[in-house]
Amino acid sequence: MKRILVLAFIAMGLGSCDFSNYILEQDYDFTTVFEESGGTETATYPQIIDFYEDLAAVYPSIKLEQIGETDSGEPLHLVTYSRSKSFDFESLREDHAVVMINNGIHPGESDGIDATMMLFRDLAQDSIALPENTVIAAIPVYNVGGALNRNSFTRTNQNGPKAYGFRGNAQNYDLNRDFIKADTRNTRSFYEIFHKVDPDLFIDTHVSNGADYQYTLTHLFTQHDQMGGALGNYVNKNLKPALEAALKNKDWEITPYVNVFNEVPEKGFTQFLDTPRYSTGYAALWHTPGVMLETHMLKPYDKRVHGTYDFLRSMIAIADEDAELLKKLRAQDLKAFEAKNNYAFDFKVDSSKVSELQFKGYEAERIASEVTGFERLKYDTTRPFIKPVDYYDNFAASKKVKIPQGYIVPQAWWPVLELLELNNVEMVPFEKDTSMVVEVYTIKNYETRSTAYEGHYPHANVEVESSREKVSIRQGDVFIPIKQKAGKYLMATIEPQAPDSFFNWNFFDSILQQKEGFSPYVFEEIAREFLDDYPEIENEFLAKKKNEPEFASSWYAQLDWIHKQSEHYEKSHLRYPVFRVSR
């Protein structure tokens, strides 16, 4: 890509003439770095932004804008193609579907970056079929810091391009684990873009790791059972088959993402479950179906990029044909959620239901490693096969909770309130101090990772106990109604047992530590008086000593148990500070 300056025309005295269209049409070369290199290289971050700036300068159907910051110090960009040359998303949504493409979340997986550059150019130049009912918005490079951290070695298993970006962002976060916790400026800017665009279909472009097989393209759709309802059924029964058929007509075959590592796919594999920490899981909370494209790491770079290009065109064509249906299903999904009594979550594979794939793979064997001497896996690409393979793409919720009228979040928990505000959550502040009876959770049990994961030590397998209590509410605390567009998002983040809840991402860890204790020698007399005053608790205490040998053998455990039954034990310990308001 190169830009030819027009200063010579101005110097010749032609600057006052209306040559603007002619000059703009002729003076920019929109051949991409990928194309100039013969399919071996990907554009650098400055080259990508220059390309879109030039494209927007020449073609009025393209708009490039800066929206928010990233951890790298560079802005996040949104580029939009609108055939009508209107870029007001609120008015466009009235009679258009919106497709949003996210590129470079892992900048070493650059296929989508190059494919989208060619796609927007071809749309702008009317050199391909143009969508009539669809607006296309794209983030050219989401992980800007990773794109700037360019190298040729960290994608150890990947076949090209020659140089590329790094998976971690400027703070070394994996951005495709950050969509709930939002530790990065990238994610917080993404929120602004996502809610501005409000896409009817979301696409995230990736390159796979894992097993070897014949396919260049694999897909990872929003898990249909987890999305549920008519929209989930559309993803599974309409969108996925339509994409597979469209690509087959273009001589591309695509299979579900092969969720297999250091094992052979023909043993069967499960669909990848995109919980809300991932981009498509986050999009699903806003009634937006999504798909990740995963091209195969070992296929040549030029083939992967061209496959991505055809994939994007196919998805856009489907969205264009189904524009009205997509919008209708999203509206129905919101309405259906508002009518629900229970929220289902923590989905697990339903092994009683199995699909069959006619899978195109390679024979493999286990041989002795020349490096370690241990057994290793080796694929033989000279021995392709087509075999029936079990594919587990049905999931069932393992937990559910009654949906409340709303939540009360005390103003003290401002880090959570900040994220809710960034996601356009409707909140109503209390105008004066008051008290009311609410449902309160006590954290009874949980597990915590022993090693760091994306800057956190997340919790899992949370157990809670619920009670009704009268609580004090201060002026400035907020009530958050569930009946709003953010309803699914609220259930997924505020319910502590949900897999990607704010609790599980450590936002409430301060309640897990007891702040006040007791000196045993002082508490001995207090404990004796307490048991004398409450004989029913003393009976429970004596029974516990009789039935639990470990408890009976620990004088401190006994005193601690008594302390926790008394008024001296702090109420805030293990008490979840967000309250549920029942319907």
C-alpha positions as CSV (number, residue, x, y, z in Angstrom):
1,M,0.0,0.0,0.0
2,K,1.4,3.4,-0.9
3,R,0.1,7.0,-1.0
4,I,1.1,9.3,-3.9
5,L,1.2,13.0,-2.9
6,V,-0.7,15.5,-5.0
7,L,1.6,18.5,-4.2
8,A,2.8,18.5,-7.8
9,F,-0.7,19.3,-9.1
10,I,-1.0,22.2,-6.7
11,A,2.4,23.5,-7.7
12,M,1.3,23.5,-11.3
13,G,-1.5,25.9,-10.5
14,L,-4.2,23.2,-10.7
15,G,-5.1,23.3,-7.0
16,S,-8.1,25.6,-7.6
17,C,-9.7,23.3,-10.2
18,D,-12.2,20.6,-9.1
19,F,-9.9,17.6,-9.7
20,S,-10.7,16.3,-6.2
21,N,-12.5,13.1,-7.2
22,Y,-10.1,12.4,-10.0
23,I,-7.0,12.9,-7.8
24,L,-8.4,10.8,-5.0
25,E,-9.4,8.0,-7.3
26,Q,-6.0,7.9,-9.0
27,D,-3.6,8.8,-6.3
28,Y,-4.1,6.0,-3.8
29,D,-3.0,2.4,-4.3
30,F,-5.1,0.1,-2.1
31,T,-3.1,-3.1,-2.7
32,T,-2.5,-4.5,0.8
33,V,0.8,-5.6,2.3
34,F,-0.6,-9.1,2.2
35,E,-1.2,-8.9,-1.5
36,E,2.1,-7.1,-2.4
37,S,4.0,-9.9,-0.5
38,G,2.4,-12.7,-2.4
39,G,0.5,-13.8,0.6
40,T,3.4,-14.1,3.0
41,E,3.2,-10.9,5.1
42,T,0.7,-9.1,7.3
43,A,0.5,-5.3,7.7
44,T,2.0,-3.5,10.6
45,Y,-0.3,-1.5,12.9
46,P,0.6,1.9,11.3
47,Q,0.1,0.4,7.9
48,I,-3.3,-0.9,8.8
49,I,-4.5,2.5,10.2
50,D,-3.0,4.4,7.2
51,F,-4.9,2.0,4.9
52,Y,-8.2,2.7,6.5
53,E,-7.6,6.5,6.7
54,D,-6.9,6.6,3.0
55,L,-9.9,4.4,2.2
56,A,-12.1,6.7,4.2
57,A,-10.6,9.8,2.5
58,V,-11.4,8.4,-0.9
59,Y,-14.7,6.6,-0.5
60,P,-17.7,8.2,1.3
61,S,-19.1,4.7,2.1
62,I,-16.2,4.2,4.6
63,K,-15.8,6.0,8.0
64,L,-12.9,5.5,10.4
65,E,-13.1,6.9,13.9
66,Q,-11.2,6.7,17.1
67,I,-13.2,5.5,20.1
68,G,-11.5,5.2,23.5
69,E,-8.0,4.3,24.6
70,T,-6.0,1.1,24.8
71,D,-3.3,0.0,27.3
72,S,-0.7,0.8,24.7
73,G,-1.5,4.5,24.7
74,E,-2.9,4.3,21.1
75,P,-6.6,4.7,20.5
76,L,-9.0,2.0,19.5
77,H,-10.5,2.4,16.0
78,L,-13.8,1.5,14.4
79,V,-14.2,1.4,10.7
80,T,-17.7,1.2,9.2
81,Y,-19.0,0.4,5.7
82,S,-22.4,1.9,5.0
83,R,-23.7,1.7,1.4
84,S,-26.1,4.6,2.2
85,K,-23.1,6.7,3.4
86,S,-24.9,7.2,6.7
87,F,-23.1,6.4,9.9
88,D,-25.7,7.1,12.5
89,F,-26.2,3.6,14.0
90,E,-29.4,4.6,15.8
91,S,-31.1,5.5,12.5
92,L,-29.4,2.7,10.5
93,R,-30.7,0.0,12.9
94,E,-34.3,0.9,12.0
95,D,-34.0,-0.8,8.6
96,H,-30.5,-2.4,8.6
97,A,-28.8,-5.3,10.3
98,V,-25.4,-4.6,11.7
99,V,-22.5,-7.1,11.5
100,M,-19.5,-6.4,13.7
101,I,-16.1,-7.9,13.0
102,N,-13.4,-8.0,15.7
103,N,-9.8,-8.5,14.5
104,G,-6.5,-8.9,16.2
105,I,-7.6,-9.8,19.6
106,H,-4.6,-12.1,19.4
107,P,-2.5,-10.1,16.8
108,G,-0.3,-13.1,16.0
109,E,-3.5,-14.5,14.5
110,S,-3.6,-11.9,11.8
111,D,-5.7,-13.6,9.1
112,G,-8.8,-11.5,9.8
113,I,-6.8,-8.2,9.8
114,D,-5.7,-8.7,6.2
115,A,-8.9,-10.3,5.0
116,T,-11.0,-7.4,6.5
117,M,-8.7,-4.8,4.8
118,M,-9.4,-6.4,1.4
119,L,-13.1,-6.8,2.2
120,F,-13.6,-3.1,3.0
121,R,-11.7,-2.0,0.0
122,D,-13.7,-4.3,-2.3
123,L,-17.0,-3.1,-0.8
124,A,-15.9,0.6,-1.1
125,Q,-14.9,0.0,-4.8
126,D,-18.1,-1.9,-5.6
127,S,-16.0,-4.8,-6.9
128,I,-18.1,-7.4,-5.1
129,A,-21.8,-7.9,-4.4
130,L,-22.9,-5.2,-2.0
131,P,-25.1,-5.9,1.0
132,E,-28.5,-4.1,0.7
133,N,-29.7,-4.5,4.2
134,T,-26.5,-4.6,6.3
135,V,-24.0,-2.2,7.7
136,I,-20.6,-3.7,8.5
137,A,-18.5,-2.4,11.4
138,A,-15.0,-3.6,12.3
139,I,-12.3,-3.1,14.8
140,P,-9.2,-3.2,12.6
141,V,-6.9,-4.3,15.4
142,Y,-8.3,-4.7,18.9
143,N,-5.1,-5.7,20.7
144,V,-3.0,-2.7,19.7
145,G,-0.2,-3.3,22.2
146,G,0.2,-6.8,21.0
147,A,0.3,-5.7,17.4
148,L,3.1,-3.2,18.2
149,N,5.0,-6.0,20.0
150,R,6.0,-7.6,16.6
151,N,8.1,-10.7,16.2
152,S,8.5,-13.9,14.1
153,F,8.7,-16.6,16.8
154,T,6.1,-16.6,19.5
155,R,3.4,-18.4,17.3
156,T,5.6,-21.5,17.5
157,N,3.2,-23.8,15.7
158,Q,1.9,-21.4,13.1
159,N,2.7,-21.4,9.4
160,G,3.2,-17.7,8.6
161,P,3.1,-14.8,8.1
162,K,6.7,-13.8,8.3
163,A,6.2,-11.4,11.3
164,Y,3.2,-10.7,13.5
165,G,2.0,-9.4,16.8
166,F,2.0,-11.0,20.3
167,R,-0.9,-12.6,22.1
168,G,-0.7,-10.5,25.3
169,N,-1.6,-6.9,25.2
170,A,0.5,-4.0,26.5
171,Q,-0.2,-5.2,30.1
172,N,0.3,-8.8,29.0
173,Y,-3.4,-9.7,29.3
174,D,-5.2,-12.1,27.0
175,L,-8.0,-9.8,25.9
176,N,-10.2,-12.8,25.1
177,R,-10.5,-13.5,28.8
178,D,-11.2,-9.9,29.8
179,F,-14.8,-9.2,28.7
180,I,-16.3,-9.4,32.2
181,K,-13.4,-8.3,34.5
182,A,-12.3,-5.5,32.2
183,D,-8.8,-5.1,33.6
184,T,-7.7,-3.3,30.4
185,R,-8.5,0.0,28.7
186,N,-9.0,-2.0,25.5
187,T,-12.0,-3.8,27.0
188,R,-13.5,-0.6,28.4
189,S,-13.2,1.0,25.0
190,F,-14.7,-2.1,23.4
191,Y,-17.8,-1.7,25.6
192,E,-18.3,1.8,24.1
193,I,-17.9,0.5,20.6
194,F,-20.1,-2.6,21.1
195,H,-23.0,-0.6,22.6
196,K,-22.7,2.1,20.0
197,V,-22.9,-0.5,17.2
198,D,-25.3,-2.9,19.0
199,P,-24.6,-5.7,16.4
200,D,-27.1,-8.2,15.2
201,L,-24.3,-10.6,14.4
202,F,-20.8,-10.6,15.9
203,I,-17.7,-12.2,14.3
204,D,-14.2,-12.6,15.9
205,T,-11.3,-13.8,13.8
206,H,-8.7,-16.3,15.1
207,V,-6.2,-19.0,14.2
208,S,-6.3,-22.3,16.0
209,N,-3.9,-24.4,18.0
210,G,-4.3,-28.1,18.6
211,A,-4.9,-31.1,16.4
212,D,-4.0,-31.5,12.7
213,Y,-6.7,-32.2,10.1
214,Q,-7.5,-31.3,6.5
215,Y,-9.7,-28.2,7.0
216,T,-8.4,-24.7,6.7
217,L,-11.5,-23.2,8.3
218,T,-13.3,-24.1,11.5
219,H,-16.1,-22.3,13.3
220,L,-17.0,-21.7,16.9
221,F,-20.6,-20.5,17.2
222,T,-22.3,-19.2,20.3
223,Q,-23.3,-22.3,22.2
224,H,-27.0,-22.7,21.2
225,D,-28.3,-24.3,24.4
226,Q,-26.6,-21.6,26.5
227,M,-28.2,-18.8,24.3
228,G,-31.5,-20.7,24.3
229,G,-34.8,-19.9,22.8
230,A,-35.6,-19.1,19.2
231,L,-32.3,-17.2,18.8
232,G,-30.3,-20.2,20.0
233,N,-32.3,-22.5,17.7
234,Y,-31.6,-20.1,14.8
235,V,-27.9,-20.3,15.4
236,N,-27.9,-24.1,15.5
237,K,-30.5,-24.9,12.8
238,N,-30.2,-22.0,10.4
239,L,-27.1,-19.9,10.7
240,K,-24.5,-22.7,11.1
241,P,-25.9,-24.8,8.2
242,A,-26.2,-21.7,6.0
243,L,-22.6,-20.8,6.5
244,E,-21.4,-24.4,5.9
245,A,-23.4,-24.6,2.6
246,A,-22.3,-21.1,1.4
247,L,-18.6,-22.0,1.9
248,K,-19.0,-25.4,0.3
249,N,-20.3,-23.5,-2.8
250,K,-17.1,-21.6,-2.8
251,D,-15.0,-24.8,-2.6
252,W,-14.3,-24.3,1.1
253,E,-15.2,-26.9,3.7
254,I,-15.6,-25.9,7.3
255,T,-16.0,-27.9,10.5
256,P,-16.7,-27.1,14.1
257,Y,-13.6,-25.9,16.0
258,V,-11.6,-29.0,16.9
259,N,-11.4,-28.7,20.7
260,V,-8.6,-31.3,21.0
261,F,-5.1,-30.9,22.2
262,N,-2.4,-33.6,22.1
263,E,-5.1,-36.1,21.2
264,V,-6.7,-37.3,17.9
265,P,-10.0,-35.8,16.9
266,E,-11.5,-39.1,15.8
267,K,-11.9,-40.1,19.4
268,G,-14.6,-37.4,19.5
269,F,-14.7,-33.9,20.9
270,T,-16.9,-31.3,22.5
271,Q,-18.0,-27.9,21.4
272,F,-16.0,-25.1,23.0
273,L,-18.3,-23.4,25.6
274,D,-18.0,-19.6,25.2
275,T,-18.7,-18.3,28.7
276,P,-19.0,-14.5,29.1
277,R,-15.3,-14.0,29.6
278,Y,-14.9,-14.6,25.8
279,S,-16.0,-12.2,23.1
280,T,-18.9,-14.3,21.7
281,G,-20.0,-15.2,25.2
282,Y,-20.1,-11.5,26.2
283,A,-22.0,-10.7,23.0
284,A,-24.6,-13.4,23.8
285,L,-25.5,-11.5,27.0
286,W,-26.8,-8.7,24.8
287,H,-28.9,-11.1,22.6
288,T,-26.3,-11.0,19.9
289,P,-25.3,-14.3,18.3
290,G,-21.6,-14.7,17.6
291,V,-19.1,-16.8,15.8
292,M,-15.4,-17.2,16.1
293,L,-13.5,-18.2,12.9
294,E,-10.5,-20.4,13.7
295,T,-8.3,-21.0,10.7
296,H,-5.9,-23.9,10.9
297,M,-2.4,-22.9,12.1
298,L,-0.5,-25.3,9.8
299,K,-2.2,-24.2,6.5
300,P,-0.3,-21.7,4.4
301,Y,-0.9,-18.1,5.3
302,D,-2.3,-17.0,1.9
303,K,-4.8,-19.8,2.0
304,R,-5.9,-18.9,5.5
305,V,-6.5,-15.3,4.6
306,H,-8.4,-16.0,1.5
307,G,-10.5,-18.5,3.4
308,T,-11.2,-15.8,6.0
309,Y,-12.2,-13.4,3.3
310,D,-14.7,-15.8,1.9
311,F,-16.0,-16.7,5.4
312,L,-16.6,-13.0,6.1
313,R,-18.4,-12.5,2.8
314,S,-20.5,-15.5,3.4
315,M,-21.5,-14.4,6.9
316,I,-22.4,-10.9,5.6
317,A,-24.5,-12.4,2.8
318,I,-26.4,-14.5,5.3
319,A,-27.0,-11.6,7.6
320,D,-28.1,-9.5,4.7
321,E,-30.7,-12.1,3.6
322,D,-31.8,-12.7,7.3
323,A,-31.6,-9.0,8.4
324,E,-35.2,-8.7,9.3
325,L,-35.3,-12.1,10.9
326,L,-32.1,-11.4,13.0
327,K,-33.6,-8.2,14.4
328,K,-36.9,-9.9,15.1
329,L,-35.3,-12.8,16.9
330,R,-33.1,-10.5,19.0
331,A,-36.1,-8.5,20.1
332,Q,-38.0,-11.7,20.9
333,D,-35.0,-13.0,22.9
334,L,-35.0,-9.9,25.1
335,K,-38.8,-10.1,25.6
336,A,-38.6,-13.9,26.4
337,F,-35.8,-13.3,29.0
338,E,-37.9,-10.6,30.7
339,A,-40.7,-13.1,31.1
340,K,-38.5,-15.8,32.6
341,N,-38.8,-16.8,36.2
342,N,-35.5,-18.7,36.4
343,Y,-32.0,-18.0,35.1
344,A,-30.0,-21.2,34.1
345,F,-26.2,-21.2,34.1
346,D,-23.1,-23.3,34.6
347,F,-23.6,-25.4,31.5
348,K,-22.1,-28.8,31.2
349,V,-21.8,-31.2,28.2
350,D,-24.9,-33.4,27.8
351,S,-23.2,-36.7,26.9
352,S,-26.6,-38.3,26.2
353,K,-26.9,-36.3,23.0
354,V,-24.3,-36.7,20.3
355,S,-24.0,-35.4,16.8
356,E,-21.9,-37.1,14.1
357,L,-19.4,-35.4,11.8
358,Q,-18.0,-36.8,8.6
359,F,-14.6,-35.6,9.7
360,K,-11.7,-35.1,7.3
361,G,-8.5,-35.8,9.3
362,Y,-5.1,-37.4,9.1
363,E,-4.0,-40.7,10.4
364,A,-1.8,-40.4,13.5
365,E,0.3,-42.7,15.7
366,R,2.2,-42.6,18.9
367,I,6.0,-43.0,18.5
368,A,9.0,-42.5,20.6
369,S,10.2,-38.9,20.8
370,E,13.7,-38.3,19.6
371,V,13.9,-35.4,22.1
372,T,12.5,-36.8,25.3
373,G,12.4,-40.5,24.7
374,F,8.8,-40.5,25.8
375,E,5.8,-41.3,23.6
376,R,4.7,-38.5,21.3
377,L,1.9,-37.9,18.8
378,K,2.7,-37.7,15.1
379,Y,0.2,-37.0,12.3
380,D,0.8,-38.4,8.8
381,T,-0.5,-35.9,6.2
382,T,0.1,-38.4,3.4
383,R,-2.7,-40.5,4.9
384,P,-5.9,-38.4,4.9
385,F,-9.2,-40.0,5.9
386,I,-12.9,-39.3,6.2
387,K,-14.4,-40.9,9.3
388,P,-17.6,-40.5,11.4
389,V,-16.6,-38.7,14.6
390,D,-18.7,-38.1,17.7
391,Y,-19.3,-34.4,18.3
392,Y,-20.8,-33.2,21.6
393,D,-22.5,-29.9,20.9
394,N,-25.4,-30.1,23.4
395,F,-25.1,-28.6,26.9
396,A,-27.4,-28.5,29.9
397,A,-27.5,-26.1,32.8
398,S,-26.3,-27.6,36.0
399,K,-27.7,-24.7,38.2
400,K,-30.5,-22.2,38.1
401,V,-31.6,-19.3,40.3
402,K,-34.9,-17.4,40.6
403,I,-34.7,-14.1,38.8
404,P,-35.2,-11.2,41.2
405,Q,-36.9,-7.9,40.5
406,G,-33.5,-6.4,40.8
407,Y,-30.4,-5.9,42.9
408,I,-29.2,-3.3,45.4
409,V,-25.5,-2.5,45.1
410,P,-24.0,-0.3,47.8
411,Q,-22.1,2.7,46.5
412,A,-19.0,1.4,48.3
413,W,-18.5,-1.2,45.6
414,W,-17.7,1.4,43.0
415,P,-15.4,-0.8,40.9
416,V,-18.4,-3.0,40.0
417,L,-20.6,0.1,39.5
418,E,-18.1,1.5,37.1
419,L,-18.3,-1.6,34.9
420,L,-22.1,-1.5,35.0
421,E,-22.1,2.1,34.0
422,L,-19.7,1.4,31.1
423,N,-22.2,-1.3,29.9
424,N,-25.1,1.2,29.9
425,V,-26.8,-0.5,32.8
426,E,-29.8,1.4,34.1
427,M,-29.4,2.2,37.8
428,V,-31.7,4.1,40.1
429,P,-29.9,5.8,43.1
430,F,-31.7,5.9,46.4
431,E,-32.5,9.5,47.3
432,K,-32.5,9.1,51.1
433,D,-31.4,6.6,53.7
434,T,-33.9,3.8,54.2
435,S,-34.2,0.2,55.2
436,M,-36.0,-2.8,53.6
437,V,-36.3,-6.5,53.7
438,V,-34.2,-8.2,51.0
439,E,-32.6,-11.5,50.1
440,V,-29.0,-11.8,51.4
441,Y,-26.5,-14.4,50.3
442,T,-23.8,-15.9,52.7
443,I,-20.9,-17.5,51.0
444,K,-20.8,-21.0,52.4
445,N,-18.1,-22.6,50.3
446,Y,-15.8,-21.9,47.3
447,E,-12.6,-23.0,45.6
448,T,-9.8,-20.7,44.5
449,R,-7.1,-21.3,41.8
450,S,-3.7,-21.9,43.3
451,T,-2.0,-20.2,40.3
452,A,-2.5,-16.8,38.7
453,Y,-4.9,-16.6,35.7
454,E,-5.1,-13.4,33.8
455,G,-4.1,-11.2,36.7
456,H,-6.6,-13.0,39.1
457,Y,-7.0,-16.0,41.3
458,P,-10.6,-16.8,40.3
459,H,-13.1,-18.7,42.4
460,A,-15.2,-21.6,41.3
461,N,-17.8,-24.1,42.7
462,V,-19.4,-21.4,44.9
463,E,-22.1,-22.4,47.3
464,V,-24.4,-19.9,49.0
465,E,-27.0,-19.8,51.7
466,S,-29.9,-17.4,51.3
467,S,-31.8,-15.6,54.0
468,R,-34.3,-12.8,54.3
469,E,-33.0,-9.8,56.3
470,K,-33.8,-6.2,56.9
471,V,-30.9,-4.1,55.7
472,S,-29.9,-0.5,55.9
473,I,-29.6,1.4,52.6
474,R,-27.8,4.7,52.3
475,Q,-28.6,7.6,50.1
476,G,-26.5,7.0,46.9
477,D,-26.7,3.2,46.9
478,V,-28.4,2.0,43.7
479,F,-31.3,-0.2,42.7
480,I,-30.7,-2.1,39.4
481,P,-33.9,-3.4,37.8
482,I,-33.6,-6.7,35.9
483,K,-36.1,-5.8,33.3
484,Q,-33.8,-3.9,31.0
485,K,-31.6,-4.7,28.0
486,A,-28.7,-5.6,30.4
487,G,-30.8,-8.3,32.2
488,K,-28.7,-11.3,31.0
489,Y,-25.5,-9.4,31.7
490,L,-26.6,-8.6,35.2
491,M,-27.5,-12.2,36.0
492,A,-24.2,-13.5,34.6
493,T,-22.1,-11.0,36.6
494,I,-24.0,-10.4,39.9
495,E,-25.1,-13.9,40.8
496,P,-22.0,-15.1,42.7
497,Q,-22.4,-18.7,41.5
498,A,-22.4,-17.8,37.8
499,P,-19.1,-19.0,36.2
500,D,-17.9,-15.5,35.2
501,S,-19.5,-13.5,38.0
502,F,-17.8,-10.5,39.6
503,F,-17.5,-12.6,42.7
504,N,-15.6,-15.3,40.9
505,W,-13.3,-12.7,39.3
506,N,-12.3,-11.5,42.9
507,F,-14.2,-8.2,43.0
508,F,-15.6,-9.1,46.4
509,D,-12.6,-10.8,48.0
510,S,-12.5,-8.4,50.9
511,I,-15.6,-10.1,52.4
512,L,-13.7,-13.4,52.5
513,Q,-11.3,-12.2,55.2
514,Q,-12.5,-11.8,58.8
515,K,-11.4,-8.4,60.1
516,E,-12.0,-8.8,63.8
517,G,-11.1,-11.7,66.0
518,F,-10.7,-12.5,69.7
519,S,-8.0,-13.2,72.3
520,P,-8.7,-16.7,73.6
521,Y,-7.8,-16.0,77.2
522,V,-10.2,-13.0,77.2
523,F,-13.0,-14.8,75.3
524,E,-13.0,-17.8,77.6
525,E,-15.1,-16.0,80.2
526,I,-17.3,-14.4,77.5
527,A,-17.9,-17.8,75.9
528,R,-19.0,-19.3,79.2
529,E,-21.4,-16.5,79.9
530,F,-22.8,-16.8,76.4
531,L,-23.5,-20.5,76.6
532,D,-25.1,-20.0,80.0
533,D,-27.4,-17.4,78.5
534,Y,-28.3,-19.5,75.4
535,P,-28.7,-23.2,76.5
536,E,-30.0,-24.2,73.1
537,I,-26.7,-23.1,71.5
538,E,-24.8,-24.9,74.3
539,N,-26.7,-28.1,73.4
540,E,-25.7,-27.7,69.8
541,F,-22.1,-27.1,70.8
542,L,-22.0,-30.3,73.0
543,A,-23.6,-32.3,70.2
544,K,-21.0,-31.0,67.7
545,K,-18.2,-32.0,70.1
546,K,-19.6,-35.5,70.4
547,N,-20.2,-36.1,66.7
548,E,-17.1,-34.4,65.2
549,P,-13.8,-35.7,66.6
550,E,-11.7,-33.1,64.8
551,F,-13.8,-30.4,66.3
552,A,-13.6,-32.0,69.7
553,S,-9.8,-32.1,69.5
554,S,-9.3,-28.4,68.8
555,W,-9.9,-25.9,71.6
556,Y,-9.5,-23.0,69.2
557,A,-12.1,-24.4,66.7
558,Q,-14.5,-24.7,69.6
559,L,-14.0,-21.1,70.8
560,D,-14.2,-19.8,67.2
561,W,-17.5,-21.7,66.7
562,I,-18.9,-20.1,69.8
563,H,-17.6,-16.7,68.7
564,K,-19.4,-17.0,65.4
565,Q,-22.7,-17.8,67.1
566,S,-22.4,-14.7,69.2
567,E,-23.1,-11.0,68.6
568,H,-19.4,-10.3,68.6
569,Y,-18.9,-12.0,65.2
570,E,-18.8,-9.4,62.4
571,K,-21.8,-9.6,60.0
572,S,-19.8,-8.6,57.0
573,H,-17.6,-11.7,56.9
574,L,-18.7,-14.0,54.0
575,R,-21.8,-11.8,53.5
576,Y,-22.3,-11.0,49.9
577,P,-22.8,-7.3,49.8
578,V,-25.2,-7.2,46.8
579,F,-28.8,-7.7,47.8
580,R,-31.6,-9.3,45.8
581,V,-35.0,-7.6,45.7
582,S,-37.6,-10.3,45.2
583,R,-40.4,-10.0,42.7
